Amino acid sequence: MAVLLLFSLGVRAAAAGSPDHKIGNTVEHGGGMHLTVGAKGSYLAALDHGHTSHLGGGGIFAEVMVIPEWLEIELEVRIFSGHGTSLPIDLLFKKPFHLSSKTDFFLGVGPTVVPVFAPGGNTTHFGGAFVAGIYYWLTPHLGVVLEADYNLISSHGAVHELGSGVGFAYKL
């Protein structure tokens, strides 16, 4: 079922693409899907059963525009060290809002998987991720990304995480 959904989204995106089409206030050339890749430094504050921890780290992401002006899908992998090493992996479904030729705002939601590697044993946690952010494009291909996120993780109860990230993006 999921394969059929992804296939239909891909077919719809290819049909929507034209040699030149307008996205927000900019003209995208070549039609079809577009890929953006980048890296971010990240900060995370986690509230786990009354205890707050603060973590710094970073990560990489790849994002594909599936339906112009409606849907972007992003896969992000980050790394944080604390009482072990956590490797959050987010699959985000994002709605872009093109504010100007240089500025894009987005809202996203999706599942997250958090493998944790610790001396006392490895675990994996699951949850949901919610993001809001902005891209500022310095050139047609190179931009800066600023993002805020909230994660709700299941780990012997609910763990609430608030985070932020800043980095760069490159549109292929």
C-alpha positions in Angstrom: 0.0 0.0 0.0 2.8 2.4 0.9 4.7 1.6 -2.3 1.6 2.4 -4.3 1.1 5.7 -2.5 4.8 6.7 -3.1 4.5 5.6 -6.8 1.3 7.6 -7.3 2.9 10.7 -5.7 5.9 10.3 -8.0 3.7 9.9 -11.1 1.7 13.0 -10.1 4.8 15.0 -9.5 6.3 14.0 -12.9 3.0 15.0 -14.5 2.9 18.3 -12.7 6.4 19.2 -13.8 7.0 21.1 -17.0 10.1 22.5 -18.6 9.7 25.7 -16.7 7.1 26.2 -13.9 6.6 28.9 -11.2 7.1 28.0 -7.5 6.1 30.9 -5.3 7.9 33.9 -6.7 10.7 31.9 -8.4 10.8 30.0 -11.7 12.1 26.5 -11.4 13.7 25.1 -14.5 13.6 21.5 -15.7 10.3 20.3 -14.0 9.9 17.1 -12.1 11.5 16.5 -8.7 14.2 18.6 -7.1 16.7 17.4 -4.5 18.1 19.5 -1.7 20.9 18.3 0.6 22.6 19.9 3.6 24.0 19.7 7.0 22.9 21.3 10.3 24.3 21.9 13.8 21.6 21.0 16.4 20.7 21.6 20.0 18.2 19.4 21.9 16.6 19.8 25.3 14.9 16.6 26.5 12.4 16.3 29.4 12.6 12.7 30.5 10.5 11.8 33.5 11.2 15.1 35.3 14.9 15.2 34.3 16.1 17.7 31.7 19.1 17.0 29.5 20.8 19.3 27.0 22.6 17.9 24.0 24.5 19.3 21.1 25.2 17.6 17.9 24.7 17.8 14.1 23.4 16.0 11.2 22.7 15.7 7.5 19.6 15.7 5.4 18.2 15.1 1.9 14.9 16.5 0.8 13.0 15.8 -2.4 10.1 18.0 -3.8 7.4 15.5 -4.7 4.5 17.7 -5.5 5.5 21.4 -6.3 4.2 23.8 -3.7 2.5 21.0 -1.7 4.8 18.2 -0.5 8.5 17.8 0.2 9.8 14.6 1.8 13.0 14.9 4.0 15.2 12.2 5.5 17.4 13.5 8.3 20.0 11.7 10.4 21.5 13.5 13.5 24.0 12.4 16.1 24.0 13.5 19.8 26.3 12.4 22.6 25.4 12.4 26.3 24.9 9.2 28.4 25.5 7.3 25.2 25.2 8.2 21.6 21.8 8.7 20.1 21.2 8.7 16.3 17.7 10.2 15.6 16.4 9.4 12.1 13.4 11.5 11.0 11.2 11.0 7.9 9.4 14.3 7.5 6.5 15.2 5.2 6.8 19.0 4.7 4.5 21.6 3.3 6.5 24.5 1.8 5.4 28.1 1.7 7.3 30.3 -0.7 7.4 33.7 0.8 9.7 35.4 -1.7 12.3 34.5 -4.3 14.8 34.0 -1.5 12.7 32.9 1.4 10.8 29.6 2.0 9.0 28.7 5.2 8.0 25.1 6.0 6.0 23.0 8.4 6.5 19.2 8.7 5.5 16.1 10.6 6.6 12.5 10.5 7.9 9.5 12.3 11.2 9.3 14.1 13.4 6.3 15.2 16.1 6.9 17.8 18.7 4.2 18.2 20.7 4.8 21.4 24.2 3.2 21.9 25.2 3.2 25.5 27.8 1.2 27.6 24.9 -0.4 29.6 23.2 -1.7 26.4 21.7 -0.4 23.2 18.0 0.5 22.8 15.7 1.9 20.1 12.9 4.4 20.7 10.1 5.5 18.4 8.0 8.6 18.2 6.8 11.6 16.2 8.6 14.7 15.0 7.1 18.1 14.2 9.2 20.9 12.6 8.9 24.5 11.5 11.7 26.3 9.7 12.9 28.7 7.1 15.3 28.6 4.2 17.0 31.8 3.1 18.6 31.3 -0.4 21.9 33.2 -0.8 22.1 32.0 -4.4 19.7 30.0 -6.5 21.4 26.8 -5.2 23.0 27.7 -1.8 21.0 28.6 1.3 20.9 28.8 5.0 18.3 26.8 7.0 17.0 27.6 10.5 14.6 25.1 12.1 12.8 24.5 15.4 11.4 21.0 16.2 9.4 19.1 18.8 9.7 15.4 19.2 7.5 13.1 21.3 9.4 9.9 22.0 8.2 6.7 23.7 10.8 5.6 26.3 9.2 4.0 29.3 6.6 6.8 29.0 6.7 10.0 27.1 9.9 12.0 26.5 9.4 15.6 25.2 12.2 17.1 23.2 12.6 20.7 22.0 15.3 21.4 19.5 16.8 23.8 17.0 19.1 23.6 14.1 21.0 25.9 11.8 23.0 25.0 8.8 23.3 25.1 5.1 21.4 23.6 2.2 22.4 23.0 -1.4 19.6 22.7 -4.1 20.7 20.4 -6.9 
